Amino acid sequence: MPIFFALGTLAVVVFLGWLARRLKVLSSEHTRGMSSYIYYFALPALFFSKLAQTDLTTIDPKLVAGSLAPIFALLALLMLLRAIKVFSKENFALLALTIVFGSNAFFGITFFEALAGETGLDFAVITSSILGPVGIFLTIYIFEYATNHGKGWCFCGKIFRNPLILSILAGVIFSLLNIRFEPLLDGVALIGQTAGPLAIFALGTFLYENLSFKEFKNSVWFALFRLLALPVVTFLILNFWLLPEGNLREFLFLQSGIPAAVSLAVFAKRYNFHVETVANFVVITSLGSFLILGIAYFLVN
């Protein structure tokens, strides 16, 4: 079945990344260099080339609504529970962080391309282009709230110097203006083709460096919140409000099983906020997503 092929492919590449670090074929400096290439070149190239050649006027509004609505619904619920003091400020922040920023670019694009080919890749690029900027903004806001830094709005200006955001904006401009300079698009597309495999390989190195069994019991509950709550809320929204059909319904439901973004661990270090807990719930959601995505595929079909 396609789901076994897609998840099996990703599992092999993740394992090879883990093995490369385990055998010390790659050092931590090597993995940082690889991550920089993915972040500054490969993924921006993929986003730009795909968006520049997409007719944005044909995008189904349900694709956008189905991607954002579950996140904001859960965030609103968490804010309500925090207001009535069901849990502490720190636990609110950790729970919110699990849902606001998913690995749609690193994990999602590769998974959907392996599962559904070009159609899955096109869907994933569009939703990642939306969820990425929203996720970065909400992540910064939550970290600022949790740590009382009070510098969030100034720091948010850096969002628009983010290479992923810049590539998305450039792709949208090229699409809207119908700019078609083939040597540029083809050259950038070649670099973009390296994004998916390298991103999943890098995930394997991240798992090796950050999986802590000592921290597991503190992180697992936050990971389970994303792994279970997001698919449940997405299921309710899709079946009782948006009512999408066919490939779109399958894509949106499966998208809810994508793990938390690795970038959350980077932000946690920058803000010195529960660094090990954040890194480990990213690890746990990355591993748990293989099971959740498998279950979600059978449910939606």
Protein Blocks (a to p, Z undefined) as FASTA:
>chain_A
ZZlmmmmmmmmmmmmmmmmmmnomacfklmmmmmmmmmmmmmmmmmmmmmmmpcfklpcf
klmmmmmmmmmmmmmmmmmmmmnomacfklmmmmmmmmmpccklmmmmmmmmmmnommlm
mmmmmmmmmmmmmmmmmmmmmmmmmnonopmmmmmmmmmmgfklmmmmmmmmmmmnopac
fklmmmmmmmmmmmmmmmmmmmmmmmmmmocfklmmmmmmmmmmmmmmmmmmmmmmmmmm
nopghjllmmmmmmmmpccdfklmmmmmmnopakllmmmmmmmmmmmmmmmmmmmmmmmZ
Z
